[in-house]
Amino acid sequence: LVDHVNTCIDIAAGLGEQVWLFGLSAGGTLAAWAAATRAEVNRVVLAAPLVAPKGVLRINDRPRR
């Protein structure tokens, strides 16, 4: 997936001056990674990125009363 994202950014950078990314779910996670690691990315929109911060309980993991 990372190789694919890098290829897409290379192509987009060759087409114009600005590269904007939009990512949904796992694509949001990849878009965030690309924005953090690729200087060509000017803007990024993350829609419900698939993330699980370490140490944060998910709703279903919380103890029941």
Steps between C-alpha positions, in 0.01 A plus 500: 500500500782738583662439161167568331452828692853609411438425132173695505666802661783487245242506219292776660809715561582472131154620398483830686640733761298378797419153628191466716402171660167375628488173688211302641550234768825311432558743212490777760779333691705470180427863410615614844819297462561647155444856624749441781768345280465657154587867447291508180173473696353847556167412665336195643143420606446201726149355514458248781863381488562147620711564810524344842709718731700294747358508850153623397215259560254444219132528589451121481803438724371701795396304807125453533317595816 
